Amino acid sequence: MARRTARVLLTLSLALPLLMLGGCSSLFFYPDKTVYITPDQLNLEYRDVYLDTVDGERLHGWWLPAQGEPHGTVYFLHGNAQNMSSHLLNVAWMPKEAYNVFLIDYRGYGQSTGAPDIEGALTDSETGFRWLVQQPDTGPYYLLGQSLGGGLGLMLAAEWQDRGEQPPLTAVVLDSTFAGFRAIAREKLDSFWLTWLFQVPLSWTIPGDYEGVDHIDRISPVPVMVIHSLRDGIIPFHNGTSLYTAAKQPKEFLQTNTPHASTFVIPAYREAVVAFLEEAASNEESTTSGE
């Protein structure tokens, strides 16, 4: 027992300096290079896309065309583990619903170069969206972010709206998303007895500029749907309710009952998201025609 305790304490003494030096980024990013599944294995058409970031990284993405006349394009930002090939099933159903889908791997994930961190991933998410809106006949544009991708997408949508960038987003969907980078880091450190004592100093190494609850109101008047599960064991349910409360109208909350980021295994939840996108597009069209 004594030896085991000593080993644990030694591991902690080695890990904490690394967390401090890395700004706690290791709490958010768990990339790998394994190819889990490709779109053709799901009988989906696709095209590889390679993008260069302003700071010299090269990103890999997949373009999945809609089946039939497209209703627009869903820009998908995936969660923090593995790479986009392991998250593909979350959006593989959307082409059949007549939506194009564009998804990318952040730096350090899959075929994308570099090493991940918060600032870099934010740059990557904007790089992907800027490429997308430059493609002809791909609008209207919808953003779907899951878990980490929701945190990144929320910031992208807020900045895009603030700057009056064109074309605008039509709707934003945030699934299983945390209320803020610093807040969830502190919550996770607090949940483990070995890191409980260090939750405050370690969490303060994360910039405080990216707390979603402080920025989600800036997305308005673009409609926002917040999705969160009562059974989410990774990002607790209160994160979703905090984001929804902080958001301005128009907004919608979809309470689910699946494990973390498993929303779209349930057909009814898919239908709810499609209905939300369709309503957002209809309202946007009505507003535009009335101007």
Secondary structure as the mmCIF struct_conf table of DSSP 4:
data_model
#
loop_
_struct_conf.conf_type_id
_struct_conf.id
_struct_conf.beg_label_comp_id
_struct_conf.beg_label_asym_id
_struct_conf.beg_label_seq_id
_struct_conf.end_label_comp_id
_struct_conf.end_label_asym_id
_struct_conf.end_label_seq_id
HELX_RH_AL_P HELX_RH_AL_P1 ALA A 2 LEU A 21
TURN_TY1_P TURN_TY1_P1 GLY A 22 CYS A 24
HELX_RH_3T_P HELX_RH_3T_P1 SER A 25 LEU A 27
TURN_TY1_P TURN_TY1_P2 PHE A 28 PHE A 28
STRN STRN1 TYR A 30 PRO A 31
HELX_RH_3T_P HELX_RH_3T_P2 PRO A 39 LEU A 42
TURN_TY1_P TURN_TY1_P3 ASN A 43 ASN A 43
STRN STRN2 ARG A 47 ASP A 52
TURN_TY1_P TURN_TY1_P4 VAL A 54 ASP A 55
BEND BEND1 GLY A 56 GLY A 56
STRN STRN3 ARG A 58 LEU A 64
BEND BEND2 GLN A 67 GLU A 69
STRN STRN4 THR A 73 LEU A 77
BEND BEND3 ASN A 80 ASN A 80
STRN STRN5 ALA A 81 GLN A 82
HELX_RH_AL_P HELX_RH_AL_P2 MET A 84 HIS A 87
HELX_RH_3T_P HELX_RH_3T_P3 LEU A 88 ASN A 90
TURN_TY1_P TURN_TY1_P5 VAL A 91 MET A 94
HELX_RH_3T_P HELX_RH_3T_P4 PRO A 95 GLU A 97
TURN_TY1_P TURN_TY1_P6 ALA A 98 ALA A 98
STRN STRN6 ASN A 100 ILE A 104
HELX_LH_PP_P HELX_LH_PP_P1 ASP A 105 TYR A 106
TURN_TY1_P TURN_TY1_P7 ARG A 107 GLY A 108
BEND BEND4 TYR A 109 TYR A 109
TURN_TY1_P TURN_TY1_P8 GLY A 110 GLN A 111
BEND BEND5 GLY A 114 GLY A 114
HELX_RH_AL_P HELX_RH_AL_P3 ILE A 118 VAL A 133
TURN_TY1_P TURN_TY1_P9 GLN A 134 GLN A 134
BEND BEND6 GLN A 135 GLN A 135
TURN_TY1_P TURN_TY1_P10 PRO A 136 ASP A 137
BEND BEND7 PRO A 140 PRO A 140
STRN STRN7 TYR A 141 GLN A 146
TURN_TY1_P TURN_TY1_P11 SER A 147 SER A 147
HELX_RH_AL_P HELX_RH_AL_P4 LEU A 148 ASP A 162
TURN_TY1_P TURN_TY1_P12 ARG A 163 GLY A 164
BEND BEND8 GLN A 166 PRO A 167
HELX_LH_PP_P HELX_LH_PP_P2 PRO A 168 PRO A 168
STRN STRN8 LEU A 169 ASP A 175
BEND BEND9 SER A 176 SER A 176
BEND BEND10 ALA A 179 ALA A 179
HELX_RH_AL_P HELX_RH_AL_P5 PHE A 181 ASP A 190
TURN_TY1_P TURN_TY1_P13 SER A 191 SER A 191
BEND BEND11 PHE A 192 PHE A 192
TURN_TY1_P TURN_TY1_P14 TRP A 193 THR A 195
HELX_RH_3T_P HELX_RH_3T_P5 TRP A 196 PHE A 198
HELX_RH_AL_P HELX_RH_AL_P6 GLN A 199 SER A 203
TURN_TY1_P TURN_TY1_P15 TRP A 204 THR A 205
BEND BEND12 ILE A 206 ILE A 206
HELX_RH_3T_P HELX_RH_3T_P6 GLY A 208 TYR A 210
HELX_RH_3T_P HELX_RH_3T_P7 GLY A 212 ASP A 214
TURN_TY1_P TURN_TY1_P16 HIS A 215 HIS A 215
HELX_RH_3T_P HELX_RH_3T_P8 ILE A 216 ILE A 219
TURN_TY1_P TURN_TY1_P17 SER A 220 PRO A 221
BEND BEND13 VAL A 222 VAL A 222
STRN STRN9 VAL A 224 SER A 229
TURN_TY1_P TURN_TY1_P18 LEU A 230 ARG A 231
BEND BEND14 GLY A 233 ILE A 235
HELX_RH_AL_P HELX_RH_AL_P7 PHE A 237 ALA A 246
BEND BEND15 ALA A 247 ALA A 247
HELX_LH_PP_P HELX_LH_PP_P3 LYS A 248 LYS A 248
BEND BEND16 GLN A 249 PRO A 250
STRN STRN10 LYS A 251 THR A 256
BEND BEND17 THR A 258 PRO A 259
TURN_TY1_P TURN_TY1_P19 HIS A 260 ALA A 261
HELX_RH_3T_P HELX_RH_3T_P9 THR A 263 VAL A 265
BEND BEND18 ILE A 266 ILE A 266
HELX_RH_AL_P HELX_RH_AL_P8 PRO A 267 GLY A 290
#
